[in-house]
């Protein structure tokens, strides 16, 4: 399963393109609308949110996890890797 997350629904374009390129792939999308927008949050908060969501997706069998959120990518991608 491929996990994809964003702070909202903007990452749905990533989900659509992934579906187009990999039509047989099992995909799961998580939109963290409860804590959006991420742009107003501290670096530590965004990093914590991204780690929490990534851990959740991994625990459900997602591999890889795609960070479709620009703010989360900038704040946490290196840490998540």
PyMOL Python script that loads the backbone (N, CA, C, O; Angstrom):
from pymol import cmd

cmd.read_pdbstr("""\
ATOM      1  N   UNK A   1       0.840  -1.165   0.000  1.00  0.00           N
ATOM      2  CA  UNK A   1       0.000   0.000   0.000  1.00  0.00           C
ATOM      3  C   UNK A   1       0.896   1.242   0.000  1.00  0.00           C
ATOM      4  O   UNK A   1       1.931   1.278   0.666  1.00  0.00           O
ATOM      5  N   UNK A   2       0.484   2.239  -0.746  1.00  0.00           N
ATOM      6  CA  UNK A   2       1.176   3.527  -0.777  1.00  0.00           C
ATOM      7  C   UNK A   2       0.357   4.507   0.047  1.00  0.00           C
ATOM      8  O   UNK A   2      -0.828   4.703  -0.222  1.00  0.00           O
ATOM      9  N   UNK A   3       0.975   5.123   1.047  1.00  0.00           N
ATOM     10  CA  UNK A   3       0.320   6.139   1.859  1.00  0.00           C
ATOM     11  C   UNK A   3       0.684   7.518   1.351  1.00  0.00           C
ATOM     12  O   UNK A   3       1.842   7.789   1.035  1.00  0.00           O
ATOM     13  N   UNK A   4      -0.301   8.382   1.275  1.00  0.00           N
ATOM     14  CA  UNK A   4      -0.104   9.767   0.828  1.00  0.00           C
ATOM     15  C   UNK A   4      -0.781  10.659   1.856  1.00  0.00           C
ATOM     16  O   UNK A   4      -1.921  10.408   2.246  1.00  0.00           O
ATOM     17  N   UNK A   5      -0.073  11.711   2.302  1.00  0.00           N
ATOM     18  CA  UNK A   5      -0.740  12.631   3.220  1.00  0.00           C
ATOM     19  C   UNK A   5      -0.449  14.082   2.891  1.00  0.00           C
ATOM     20  O   UNK A   5       0.567  14.430   2.289  1.00  0.00           O
ATOM     21  N   UNK A   6      -1.386  14.906   3.313  1.00  0.00           N
ATOM     22  CA  UNK A   6      -1.319  16.356   3.160  1.00  0.00           C
ATOM     23  C   UNK A   6      -2.025  16.966   4.363  1.00  0.00           C
ATOM     24  O   UNK A   6      -2.727  16.274   5.100  1.00  0.00           O
ATOM     25  N   UNK A   7      -1.837  18.250   4.551  1.00  0.00           N
ATOM     26  CA  UNK A   7      -2.531  18.927   5.644  1.00  0.00           C
ATOM     27  C   UNK A   7      -3.986  19.197   5.281  1.00  0.00           C
ATOM     28  O   UNK A   7      -4.783  19.568   6.143  1.00  0.00           O
ATOM     29  N   UNK A   8      -4.329  19.018   4.040  1.00  0.00           N
ATOM     30  CA  UNK A   8      -5.697  19.251   3.588  1.00  0.00           C
ATOM     31  C   UNK A   8      -5.997  18.426   2.359  1.00  0.00           C
ATOM     32  O   UNK A   8      -5.640  17.251   2.278  1.00  0.00           O
ATOM     33  N   UNK A   9      -6.659  19.055   1.400  1.00  0.00           N
ATOM     34  CA  UNK A   9      -7.071  18.322   0.204  1.00  0.00           C
ATOM     35  C   UNK A   9      -6.213  18.644  -1.025  1.00  0.00           C
ATOM     36  O   UNK A   9      -6.444  18.083  -2.096  1.00  0.00           O
ATOM     37  N   UNK A  10      -5.240  19.525  -0.888  1.00  0.00           N
ATOM     38  CA  UNK A  10      -4.383  19.867  -2.020  1.00  0.00           C
ATOM     39  C   UNK A  10      -3.621  18.680  -2.584  1.00  0.00           C
ATOM     40  O   UNK A  10      -3.337  18.629  -3.781  1.00  0.00           O
ATOM     41  N   UNK A  11      -3.294  17.735  -1.731  1.00  0.00           N
ATOM     42  CA  UNK A  11      -2.560  16.551  -2.154  1.00  0.00           C
ATOM     43  C   UNK A  11      -3.401  15.565  -2.953  1.00  0.00           C
ATOM     44  O   UNK A  11      -2.887  14.548  -3.420  1.00  0.00           O
ATOM     45  N   UNK A  12      -4.686  15.854  -3.114  1.00  0.00           N
ATOM     46  CA  UNK A  12      -5.524  14.975  -3.930  1.00  0.00           C
ATOM     47  C   UNK A  12      -5.025  14.917  -5.370  1.00  0.00           C
ATOM     48  O   UNK A  12      -5.235  13.915  -6.053  1.00  0.00           O
ATOM     49  N   UNK A  13      -4.367  15.977  -5.840  1.00  0.00           N
ATOM     50  CA  UNK A  13      -3.785  15.935  -7.191  1.00  0.00           C
ATOM     51  C   UNK A  13      -2.654  14.910  -7.253  1.00  0.00           C
ATOM     52  O   UNK A  13      -2.470  14.254  -8.278  1.00  0.00           O
ATOM     53  N   UNK A  14      -1.898  14.768  -6.166  1.00  0.00           N
ATOM     54  CA  UNK A  14      -0.850  13.741  -6.093  1.00  0.00           C
ATOM     55  C   UNK A  14      -1.498  12.358  -6.085  1.00  0.00           C
ATOM     56  O   UNK A  14      -1.013  11.439  -6.745  1.00  0.00           O
ATOM     57  N   UNK A  15      -2.584  12.214  -5.344  1.00  0.00           N
ATOM     58  CA  UNK A  15      -3.314  10.952  -5.315  1.00  0.00           C
ATOM     59  C   UNK A  15      -3.835  10.591  -6.704  1.00  0.00           C
ATOM     60  O   UNK A  15      -3.698   9.447  -7.137  1.00  0.00           O
ATOM     61  N   UNK A  16      -4.431  11.553  -7.403  1.00  0.00           N
ATOM     62  CA  UNK A  16      -4.955  11.292  -8.753  1.00  0.00           C
ATOM     63  C   UNK A  16      -3.849  10.882  -9.716  1.00  0.00           C
ATOM     64  O   UNK A  16      -4.013   9.938 -10.489  1.00  0.00           O
ATOM     65  N   UNK A  17      -2.731  11.586  -9.672  1.00  0.00           N
ATOM     66  CA  UNK A  17      -1.623  11.266 -10.582  1.00  0.00           C
ATOM     67  C   UNK A  17      -1.018   9.903 -10.253  1.00  0.00           C
ATOM     68  O   UNK A  17      -0.657   9.148 -11.156  1.00  0.00           O
ATOM     69  N   UNK A  18      -0.907   9.591  -8.978  1.00  0.00           N
ATOM     70  CA  UNK A  18      -0.403   8.279  -8.581  1.00  0.00           C
ATOM     71  C   UNK A  18      -1.347   7.186  -9.073  1.00  0.00           C
ATOM     72  O   UNK A  18      -0.903   6.146  -9.559  1.00  0.00           O
ATOM     73  N   UNK A  19      -2.638   7.427  -8.945  1.00  0.00           N
ATOM     74  CA  UNK A  19      -3.630   6.461  -9.435  1.00  0.00           C
ATOM     75  C   UNK A  19      -3.510   6.292 -10.953  1.00  0.00           C
ATOM     76  O   UNK A  19      -3.632   5.179 -11.466  1.00  0.00           O
ATOM     77  N   UNK A  20      -3.273   7.388 -11.664  1.00  0.00           N
ATOM     78  CA  UNK A  20      -3.127   7.321 -13.120  1.00  0.00           C
ATOM     79  C   UNK A  20      -1.902   6.500 -13.504  1.00  0.00           C
ATOM     80  O   UNK A  20      -1.962   5.672 -14.413  1.00  0.00           O
ATOM     81  N   UNK A  21      -0.786   6.736 -12.804  1.00  0.00           N
ATOM     82  CA  UNK A  21       0.462   6.055 -13.128  1.00  0.00           C
ATOM     83  C   UNK A  21       0.503   4.604 -12.632  1.00  0.00           C
ATOM     84  O   UNK A  21       1.129   3.744 -13.251  1.00  0.00           O
ATOM     85  N   UNK A  22      -0.164   4.352 -11.524  1.00  0.00           N
ATOM     86  CA  UNK A  22      -0.143   3.025 -10.905  1.00  0.00           C
ATOM     87  C   UNK A  22      -1.578   2.577 -10.631  1.00  0.00           C
ATOM     88  O   UNK A  22      -1.984   2.502  -9.471  1.00  0.00           O
ATOM     89  N   UNK A  23      -2.344   2.281 -11.667  1.00  0.00           N
ATOM     90  CA  UNK A  23      -3.770   2.000 -11.479  1.00  0.00           C
ATOM     91  C   UNK A  23      -4.070   0.801 -10.585  1.00  0.00           C
ATOM     92  O   UNK A  23      -5.147   0.742  -9.993  1.00  0.00           O
ATOM     93  N   UNK A  24      -3.167  -0.138 -10.472  1.00  0.00           N
ATOM     94  CA  UNK A  24      -3.418  -1.321  -9.651  1.00  0.00           C
ATOM     95  C   UNK A  24      -2.944  -1.157  -8.203  1.00  0.00           C
ATOM     96  O   UNK A  24      -3.170  -2.038  -7.374  1.00  0.00           O
ATOM     97  N   UNK A  25      -2.297  -0.048  -7.902  1.00  0.00           N
ATOM     98  CA  UNK A  25      -1.734   0.145  -6.562  1.00  0.00           C
ATOM     99  C   UNK A  25      -2.838   0.376  -5.535  1.00  0.00           C
ATOM    100  O   UNK A  25      -3.859   1.004  -5.815  1.00  0.00           O
ATOM    101  N   UNK A  26      -2.603  -0.143  -4.358  1.00  0.00           N
ATOM    102  CA  UNK A  26      -3.471   0.098  -3.216  1.00  0.00           C
ATOM    103  C   UNK A  26      -3.013   1.415  -2.594  1.00  0.00           C
ATOM    104  O   UNK A  26      -1.877   1.521  -2.131  1.00  0.00           O
ATOM    105  N   UNK A  27      -3.885   2.414  -2.582  1.00  0.00           N
ATOM    106  CA  UNK A  27      -3.533   3.749  -2.101  1.00  0.00           C
ATOM    107  C   UNK A  27      -4.413   4.137  -0.923  1.00  0.00           C
ATOM    108  O   UNK A  27      -5.591   3.785  -0.860  1.00  0.00           O
ATOM    109  N   UNK A  28      -3.815   4.868   0.004  1.00  0.00           N
ATOM    110  CA  UNK A  28      -4.584   5.461   1.098  1.00  0.00           C
ATOM    111  C   UNK A  28      -4.154   6.920   1.210  1.00  0.00           C
ATOM    112  O   UNK A  28      -2.966   7.236   1.142  1.00  0.00           O
ATOM    113  N   UNK A  29      -5.141   7.810   1.384  1.00  0.00           N
ATOM    114  CA  UNK A  29      -4.883   9.248   1.470  1.00  0.00           C
ATOM    115  C   UNK A  29      -5.361   9.748   2.824  1.00  0.00           C
ATOM    116  O   UNK A  29      -6.481   9.453   3.242  1.00  0.00           O
ATOM    117  N   UNK A  30      -4.519  10.500   3.504  1.00  0.00           N
ATOM    118  CA  UNK A  30      -4.881  11.091   4.777  1.00  0.00           C
ATOM    119  C   UNK A  30      -4.766  12.607   4.666  1.00  0.00           C
ATOM    120  O   UNK A  30      -3.698  13.135   4.355  1.00  0.00           O
ATOM    121  N   UNK A  31      -5.875  13.304   4.922  1.00  0.00           N
ATOM    122  CA  UNK A  31      -5.896  14.765   4.930  1.00  0.00           C
ATOM    123  C   UNK A  31      -6.040  15.215   6.384  1.00  0.00           C
ATOM    124  O   UNK A  31      -7.055  14.933   7.022  1.00  0.00           O
ATOM    125  N   UNK A  32      -5.057  15.896   6.897  1.00  0.00           N
ATOM    126  CA  UNK A  32      -5.049  16.328   8.297  1.00  0.00           C
ATOM    127  C   UNK A  32      -5.751  17.680   8.425  1.00  0.00           C
ATOM    128  O   UNK A  32      -5.134  18.671   8.816  1.00  0.00           O
ATOM    129  N   UNK A  33      -7.012  17.714   8.104  1.00  0.00           N
ATOM    130  CA  UNK A  33      -7.759  18.966   8.126  1.00  0.00           C
ATOM    131  C   UNK A  33      -8.010  19.478   9.540  1.00  0.00           C
ATOM    132  O   UNK A  33      -8.298  20.660   9.726  1.00  0.00           O
ATOM    133  N   UNK A  34      -7.906  18.613  10.527  1.00  0.00           N
ATOM    134  CA  UNK A  34      -8.119  19.040  11.911  1.00  0.00           C
ATOM    135  C   UNK A  34      -7.048  20.029  12.358  1.00  0.00           C
ATOM    136  O   UNK A  34      -7.307  20.872  13.217  1.00  0.00           O
ATOM    137  N   UNK A  35      -5.839  19.935  11.780  1.00  0.00           N
ATOM    138  CA  UNK A  35      -4.735  20.810  12.211  1.00  0.00           C
ATOM    139  C   UNK A  35      -4.269  21.750  11.114  1.00  0.00           C
ATOM    140  O   UNK A  35      -3.268  22.448  11.278  1.00  0.00           O
ATOM    141  N   UNK A  36      -4.981  21.776  10.000  1.00  0.00           N
ATOM    142  CA  UNK A  36      -4.629  22.664   8.886  1.00  0.00           C
ATOM    143  C   UNK A  36      -5.049  24.092   9.234  1.00  0.00           C
ATOM    144  O   UNK A  36      -5.997  24.290   9.993  1.00  0.00           O
ATOM    145  N   UNK A  37      -4.357  25.076   8.690  1.00  0.00           N
ATOM    146  CA  UNK A  37      -3.200  24.986   7.802  1.00  0.00           C
ATOM    147  C   UNK A  37      -1.904  24.836   8.589  1.00  0.00           C
ATOM    148  O   UNK A  37      -1.764  25.358   9.695  1.00  0.00           O
ATOM    149  N   UNK A  38      -0.977  24.123   8.004  1.00  0.00           N
ATOM    150  CA  UNK A  38       0.313  23.899   8.641  1.00  0.00           C
ATOM    151  C   UNK A  38       1.210  25.135   8.586  1.00  0.00           C
ATOM    152  O   UNK A  38       2.092  25.297   9.429  1.00  0.00           O
ATOM    153  N   UNK A  39       0.993  25.997   7.609  1.00  0.00           N
ATOM    154  CA  UNK A  39       1.866  27.153   7.417  1.00  0.00           C
ATOM    155  C   UNK A  39       1.929  28.088   8.606  1.00  0.00           C
ATOM    156  O   UNK A  39       2.889  28.846   8.741  1.00  0.00           O
ATOM    157  N   UNK A  40       0.933  28.051   9.465  1.00  0.00           N
ATOM    158  CA  UNK A  40       0.892  28.921  10.648  1.00  0.00           C
ATOM    159  C   UNK A  40       1.509  28.260  11.875  1.00  0.00           C
ATOM    160  O   UNK A  40       1.572  28.868  12.944  1.00  0.00           O
ATOM    161  N   UNK A  41       1.963  27.020  11.726  1.00  0.00           N
ATOM    162  CA  UNK A  41       2.506  26.242  12.846  1.00  0.00           C
ATOM    163  C   UNK A  41       4.021  26.372  12.927  1.00  0.00           C
ATOM    164  O   UNK A  41       4.679  26.745  11.956  1.00  0.00           O
ATOM    165  N   UNK A  42       4.559  26.061  14.093  1.00  0.00           N
ATOM    166  CA  UNK A  42       6.018  26.072  14.260  1.00  0.00           C
ATOM    167  C   UNK A  42       6.622  24.866  13.545  1.00  0.00           C
ATOM    168  O   UNK A  42       5.940  23.882  13.257  1.00  0.00           O
ATOM    169  N   UNK A  43       7.906  24.971  13.270  1.00  0.00           N
ATOM    170  CA  UNK A  43       8.639  23.874  12.646  1.00  0.00           C
ATOM    171  C   UNK A  43       8.501  22.601  13.473  1.00  0.00           C
ATOM    172  O   UNK A  43       8.271  21.524  12.924  1.00  0.00           O
ATOM    173  N   UNK A  44       8.639  22.719  14.773  1.00  0.00           N
ATOM    174  CA  UNK A  44       8.537  21.547  15.654  1.00  0.00           C
ATOM    175  C   UNK A  44       7.151  20.916  15.586  1.00  0.00           C
ATOM    176  O   UNK A  44       7.029  19.691  15.588  1.00  0.00           O
ATOM    177  N   UNK A  45       6.110  21.736  15.527  1.00  0.00           N
ATOM    178  CA  UNK A  45       4.747  21.203  15.437  1.00  0.00           C
ATOM    179  C   UNK A  45       4.538  20.451  14.133  1.00  0.00           C
ATOM    180  O   UNK A  45       4.015  19.336  14.128  1.00  0.00           O
ATOM    181  N   UNK A  46       4.950  21.064  13.023  1.00  0.00           N
ATOM    182  CA  UNK A  46       4.759  20.434  11.712  1.00  0.00           C
ATOM    183  C   UNK A  46       5.551  19.138  11.645  1.00  0.00           C
ATOM    184  O   UNK A  46       5.056  18.134  11.134  1.00  0.00           O
ATOM    185  N   UNK A  47       6.760  19.150  12.150  1.00  0.00           N
ATOM    186  CA  UNK A  47       7.576  17.938  12.171  1.00  0.00           C
ATOM    187  C   UNK A  47       6.901  16.852  13.001  1.00  0.00           C
ATOM    188  O   UNK A  47       6.896  15.685  12.609  1.00  0.00           O
ATOM    189  N   UNK A  48       6.341  17.221  14.127  1.00  0.00           N
ATOM    190  CA  UNK A  48       5.639  16.266  14.978  1.00  0.00           C
ATOM    191  C   UNK A  48       4.398  15.701  14.274  1.00  0.00           C
ATOM    192  O   UNK A  48       4.155  14.495  14.325  1.00  0.00           O
ATOM    193  N   UNK A  49       3.619  16.560  13.621  1.00  0.00           N
ATOM    194  CA  UNK A  49       2.436  16.107  12.881  1.00  0.00           C
ATOM    195  C   UNK A  49       2.844  15.108  11.789  1.00  0.00           C
ATOM    196  O   UNK A  49       2.239  14.045  11.644  1.00  0.00           O
ATOM    197  N   UNK A  50       3.875  15.470  11.031  1.00  0.00           N
ATOM    198  CA  UNK A  50       4.328  14.620   9.926  1.00  0.00           C
ATOM    199  C   UNK A  50       4.822  13.273  10.434  1.00  0.00           C
ATOM    200  O   UNK A  50       4.547  12.240   9.825  1.00  0.00           O
ATOM    201  N   UNK A  51       5.543  13.280  11.534  1.00  0.00           N
ATOM    202  CA  UNK A  51       6.039  12.023  12.107  1.00  0.00           C
ATOM    203  C   UNK A  51       4.875  11.167  12.603  1.00  0.00           C
ATOM    204  O   UNK A  51       4.856   9.956  12.382  1.00  0.00           O
ATOM    205  N   UNK A  52       3.916  11.787  13.265  1.00  0.00           N
ATOM    206  CA  UNK A  52       2.744  11.063  13.772  1.00  0.00           C
ATOM    207  C   UNK A  52       1.957  10.413  12.631  1.00  0.00           C
ATOM    208  O   UNK A  52       1.577   9.245  12.715  1.00  0.00           O
ATOM    209  N   UNK A  53       1.719  11.178  11.574  1.00  0.00           N
ATOM    210  CA  UNK A  53       0.961  10.659  10.429  1.00  0.00           C
ATOM    211  C   UNK A  53       1.745   9.560   9.720  1.00  0.00           C
ATOM    212  O   UNK A  53       1.178   8.534   9.345  1.00  0.00           O
ATOM    213  N   UNK A  54       3.035   9.770   9.536  1.00  0.00           N
ATOM    214  CA  UNK A  54       3.872   8.754   8.885  1.00  0.00           C
ATOM    215  C   UNK A  54       3.876   7.468   9.698  1.00  0.00           C
ATOM    216  O   UNK A  54       3.743   6.381   9.135  1.00  0.00           O
ATOM    217  N   UNK A  55       4.028   7.577  11.009  1.00  0.00           N
ATOM    218  CA  UNK A  55       3.990   6.388  11.867  1.00  0.00           C
ATOM    219  C   UNK A  55       2.652   5.668  11.732  1.00  0.00           C
ATOM    220  O   UNK A  55       2.610   4.440  11.659  1.00  0.00           O
ATOM    221  N   UNK A  56       1.566   6.428  11.698  1.00  0.00           N
ATOM    222  CA  UNK A  56       0.238   5.841  11.547  1.00  0.00           C
ATOM    223  C   UNK A  56       0.126   5.074  10.229  1.00  0.00           C
ATOM    224  O   UNK A  56      -0.323   3.929  10.203  1.00  0.00           O
ATOM    225  N   UNK A  57       0.540   5.718   9.138  1.00  0.00           N
ATOM    226  CA  UNK A  57       0.450   5.066   7.825  1.00  0.00           C
ATOM    227  C   UNK A  57       1.342   3.826   7.754  1.00  0.00           C
ATOM    228  O   UNK A  57       0.931   2.801   7.210  1.00  0.00           O
ATOM    229  N   UNK A  58       2.544   3.909   8.294  1.00  0.00           N
ATOM    230  CA  UNK A  58       3.440   2.747   8.316  1.00  0.00           C
ATOM    231  C   UNK A  58       2.842   1.605   9.145  1.00  0.00           C
ATOM    232  O   UNK A  58       2.959   0.437   8.775  1.00  0.00           O
ATOM    233  N   UNK A  59       2.208   1.946  10.258  1.00  0.00           N
ATOM    234  CA  UNK A  59       1.611   0.914  11.111  1.00  0.00           C
ATOM    235  C   UNK A  59       0.452   0.210  10.417  1.00  0.00           C
ATOM    236  O   UNK A  59       0.090  -0.908  10.782  1.00  0.00           O
ATOM    237  N   UNK A  60      -0.126   0.865   9.418  1.00  0.00           N
ATOM    238  CA  UNK A  60      -1.236   0.279   8.661  1.00  0.00           C
ATOM    239  C   UNK A  60      -0.752  -0.437   7.403  1.00  0.00           C
ATOM    240  O   UNK A  60      -1.554  -0.940   6.616  1.00  0.00           O
ATOM    241  N   UNK A  61       0.591  -0.479   7.220  1.00  0.00           N
ATOM    242  CA  UNK A  61       1.155  -1.229   6.106  1.00  0.00           C
ATOM    243  C   UNK A  61       1.553  -0.400   4.902  1.00  0.00           C
ATOM    244  O   UNK A  61       1.899  -0.957   3.861  1.00  0.00           O
ATOM    245  N   UNK A  62       1.512   0.907   5.019  1.00  0.00           N
ATOM    246  CA  UNK A  62       1.908   1.764   3.898  1.00  0.00           C
ATOM    247  C   UNK A  62       3.423   1.753   3.739  1.00  0.00           C
ATOM    248  O   UNK A  62       4.165   1.931   4.705  1.00  0.00           O
ATOM    249  N   UNK A  63       3.859   1.544   2.527  1.00  0.00           N
ATOM    250  CA  UNK A  63       5.279   1.611   2.193  1.00  0.00           C
ATOM    251  C   UNK A  63       5.369   1.739   0.691  1.00  0.00           C
ATOM    252  O   UNK A  63       5.129   0.755  -0.008  1.00  0.00           O
ATOM    253  N   UNK A  64       5.690   2.855   0.177  1.00  0.00           N
ATOM    254  CA  UNK A  64       6.232   4.054   0.804  1.00  0.00           C
ATOM    255  C   UNK A  64       5.133   4.977   1.319  1.00  0.00           C
ATOM    256  O   UNK A  64       3.939   4.722   1.157  1.00  0.00           O
ATOM    257  N   UNK A  65       5.592   6.071   1.954  1.00  0.00           N
ATOM    258  CA  UNK A  65       4.706   7.153   2.360  1.00  0.00           C
ATOM    259  C   UNK A  65       5.124   8.391   1.573  1.00  0.00           C
ATOM    260  O   UNK A  65       6.296   8.767   1.562  1.00  0.00           O
ATOM    261  N   UNK A  66       4.156   9.014   0.921  1.00  0.00           N
ATOM    262  CA  UNK A  66       4.397  10.222   0.119  1.00  0.00           C
ATOM    263  C   UNK A  66       3.924  11.425   0.915  1.00  0.00           C
ATOM    264  O   UNK A  66       2.771  11.475   1.344  1.00  0.00           O
ATOM    265  N   UNK A  67       4.805  12.390   1.113  1.00  0.00           N
ATOM    266  CA  UNK A  67       4.450  13.629   1.788  1.00  0.00           C
ATOM    267  C   UNK A  67       4.024  14.610   0.695  1.00  0.00           C
ATOM    268  O   UNK A  67       4.862  15.171  -0.010  1.00  0.00           O
ATOM    269  N   UNK A  68       2.701  14.809   0.565  1.00  0.00           N
ATOM    270  CA  UNK A  68       2.167  15.644  -0.502  1.00  0.00           C
ATOM    271  C   UNK A  68       1.926  17.080  -0.037  1.00  0.00           C
ATOM    272  O   UNK A  68       1.282  17.862  -0.736  1.00  0.00           O
ATOM    273  N   UNK A  69       2.430  17.417   1.109  1.00  0.00           N
ATOM    274  CA  UNK A  69       2.268  18.744   1.699  1.00  0.00           C
ATOM    275  C   UNK A  69       3.591  19.493   1.618  1.00  0.00           C
ATOM    276  O   UNK A  69       4.608  19.015   2.121  1.00  0.00           O
ATOM    277  N   UNK A  70       3.583  20.655   0.991  1.00  0.00           N
ATOM    278  CA  UNK A  70       4.822  21.423   0.856  1.00  0.00           C
ATOM    279  C   UNK A  70       5.405  21.815   2.207  1.00  0.00           C
ATOM    280  O   UNK A  70       6.615  21.718   2.413  1.00  0.00           O
ATOM    281  N   UNK A  71       4.563  22.252   3.120  1.00  0.00           N
ATOM    282  CA  UNK A  71       5.051  22.677   4.432  1.00  0.00           C
ATOM    283  C   UNK A  71       5.657  21.505   5.186  1.00  0.00           C
ATOM    284  O   UNK A  71       6.740  21.628   5.759  1.00  0.00           O
ATOM    285  N   UNK A  72       4.971  20.374   5.191  1.00  0.00           N
ATOM    286  CA  UNK A  72       5.501  19.193   5.877  1.00  0.00           C
ATOM    287  C   UNK A  72       6.775  18.688   5.207  1.00  0.00           C
ATOM    288  O   UNK A  72       7.694  18.229   5.884  1.00  0.00           O
ATOM    289  N   UNK A  73       6.831  18.771   3.881  1.00  0.00           N
ATOM    290  CA  UNK A  73       8.051  18.357   3.170  1.00  0.00           C
ATOM    291  C   UNK A  73       9.239  19.210   3.607  1.00  0.00           C
ATOM    292  O   UNK A  73      10.313  18.689   3.909  1.00  0.00           O
ATOM    293  N   UNK A  74       9.034  20.527   3.635  1.00  0.00           N
ATOM    294  CA  UNK A  74      10.118  21.429   4.007  1.00  0.00           C
ATOM    295  C   UNK A  74      10.538  21.242   5.472  1.00  0.00           C
ATOM    296  O   UNK A  74      11.720  21.330   5.802  1.00  0.00           O
ATOM    297  N   UNK A  75       9.571  20.987   6.329  1.00  0.00           N
ATOM    298  CA  UNK A  75       9.849  20.895   7.766  1.00  0.00           C
ATOM    299  C   UNK A  75      10.369  19.533   8.197  1.00  0.00           C
ATOM    300  O   UNK A  75      11.161  19.441   9.135  1.00  0.00           O
ATOM    301  N   UNK A  76       9.931  18.472   7.520  1.00  0.00           N
ATOM    302  CA  UNK A  76      10.156  17.142   8.097  1.00  0.00           C
ATOM    303  C   UNK A  76      10.706  16.083   7.175  1.00  0.00           C
ATOM    304  O   UNK A  76      11.054  15.003   7.653  1.00  0.00           O
ATOM    305  N   UNK A  77      10.805  16.322   5.894  1.00  0.00           N
ATOM    306  CA  UNK A  77      11.171  15.254   4.969  1.00  0.00           C
ATOM    307  C   UNK A  77      12.517  14.615   5.320  1.00  0.00           C
ATOM    308  O   UNK A  77      12.631  13.389   5.348  1.00  0.00           O
ATOM    309  N   UNK A  78      13.511  15.417   5.582  1.00  0.00           N
ATOM    310  CA  UNK A  78      14.826  14.864   5.943  1.00  0.00           C
ATOM    311  C   UNK A  78      14.722  14.034   7.226  1.00  0.00           C
ATOM    312  O   UNK A  78      15.310  12.957   7.326  1.00  0.00           O
ATOM    313  N   UNK A  79      13.986  14.532   8.183  1.00  0.00           N
ATOM    314  CA  UNK A  79      13.782  13.830   9.448  1.00  0.00           C
ATOM    315  C   UNK A  79      13.045  12.506   9.235  1.00  0.00           C
ATOM    316  O   UNK A  79      13.398  11.496   9.845  1.00  0.00           O
ATOM    317  N   UNK A  80      12.035  12.506   8.383  1.00  0.00           N
ATOM    318  CA  UNK A  80      11.238  11.315   8.139  1.00  0.00           C
ATOM    319  C   UNK A  80      12.035  10.225   7.424  1.00  0.00           C
ATOM    320  O   UNK A  80      11.835   9.035   7.669  1.00  0.00           O
ATOM    321  N   UNK A  81      12.927  10.640   6.552  1.00  0.00           N
ATOM    322  CA  UNK A  81      13.722   9.642   5.818  1.00  0.00           C
ATOM    323  C   UNK A  81      14.573   8.849   6.774  1.00  0.00           C
ATOM    324  O   UNK A  81      15.314   7.962   6.351  1.00  0.00           O
TER     325      UNK A  81
END
""", "prot")
cmd.dss("prot")
cmd.show_as("cartoon", "prot")
cmd.util.cbc("prot")
cmd.orient("prot")
